Amino acid sequence: MAYAFSTFFINFVVELYYKSINNNAILSIMSKTTEIQIEKSRNLIEGLRRHVREMGERGVSNNEIDQMEKSVAMLSEANAEVDRLREELTPKVKKMNDLMTLVKASYAESKKTLKGYYPQERWPDYGIPDKR
């Protein structure tokens, strides 16, 4: 019985580990995408400012460029804040995931034990749904 529990637990932890790696990769991609957009926008603003006369003739004014610059600055600040929060949150999420792994493994093992020793009619007495 102990071997089955250990194997189950190890497999469960490995599965959660790979899920957390994928989630971190998604978060990194989101942050990188934002950083790339900020950089591209800043380059565009610089180019528009260098050619403001030409662009003014085509409908792009200094006010629009200023507004875009303010928006990019706000996006940059928001991105920095999200990065700080992500750094704070990552260890907390890892701790929660580790605890969830332990709780699920304990639940599964206890449930399996109860189902092995008691008839189905008694399962609801122990908080197990009467289903197979």
N, C-alpha and C positions, 0 to 999 in steps of 0.2 A: 504494500500500500504506500509506503514512504517513497519508494522508487517512482511510482506512478505520479505522485504529487510533485516530486522534484523535477521530473521530466516535463510535466505539464507547466510548472512554474517557469522553468528555463525557457521553454518555447514561448510562453506568454510574454516574458520579459524581452526576449529577442524581437518578437513581433512589435511590441511597443517601442523599442529602441529604433527600429527602422521607420516606424511611423513618425517619431519625433524628428529623425534626421530629415525626412521628407518635408515636414512642416517648417523646420528651420530653413530649408532650401527655398521654400515658397516665400517665407518672410524676407530672406535675403534678396530674392528676385524682385519683390515688390519695392524694397528700399532702393535697390540698384536702378530699377526703372524710374523711380522718382528722381534720383540723382542725375541720371542721364537726361531726363526732361528739363531739369533745372539748368544743367550745363548748356543744352541746346538752346533753351530760351534766352539765357544770358548772351550767348554768341549772336543770336538773332537781334537782340536789343542793341548790342554793340554795332552790328552791321547797319541797322536802321538809323542809329544815331549818326554814323559816318555819312550816310546818304539821305539825311532827313529832307533836304530840298527836293531831291528826285521823288522820294516817297510821298512827300506832301502833295505833289502834283497828282499822285495816284491814289490819294485818299487816306494816307496814313499820317496822322498829325503827331506833334510832340506830346499832346495830352494822352493819346492812345498809347504811345510808347511809355510814358510815365506810368500810366495805369498798369500796363503789362509788367513793368519793372517792379511796381509795388506788389503785384500778385505773385511774382516769382520770389520776391523777398519773403512774403508771408508763407509761401509753400516751403521755402528753405527752412524757415523757423519751425514750421509744423513738422517737417521731416526730422529735424534735429530733436524735437521733443519726442516724437514717436520712437526714434532710436534710443533715447535715454530710457523711456518707459519699457521698451523691449528688453534692454539690458537688465532692468530691475525685475521684470516679469519672468524672464527665461528660467532662473533658478527656482522660482516659486512654482512654475508650471511643471518643471522636472520633478520637484518634490511631490506635487499633487499626483502626477502620473505614477510615480513609484508607489505612493500610498494606494492609489486605485488598483495597481497591479496586485499588491498584497491582499487587498480586500476581495478582489475578484477571485484570486486563487484560493483564498480561505473559504469564500462562499461556495465555489465550485466543489472543493474537496468535502466540505461539510454536507452539502446537498447530495453528493454522490454517496456518502456514507449513510445518510438517513434513508435514501431511496433503496440502498442495498439491504438494510436491516428492518425496514418497516413496510407494511403493505400500503398500497396507493391510497387507501381510504384514510390513513393516518397522516399523510403528507401535509394536508392543510393545517393540522395541529401544530406543525413546526414551521409554518410560513412558506411552504412550498406549494406552488399552484398544482392543482390536480390534473396535470397533463403529462403525457409521455413525449 
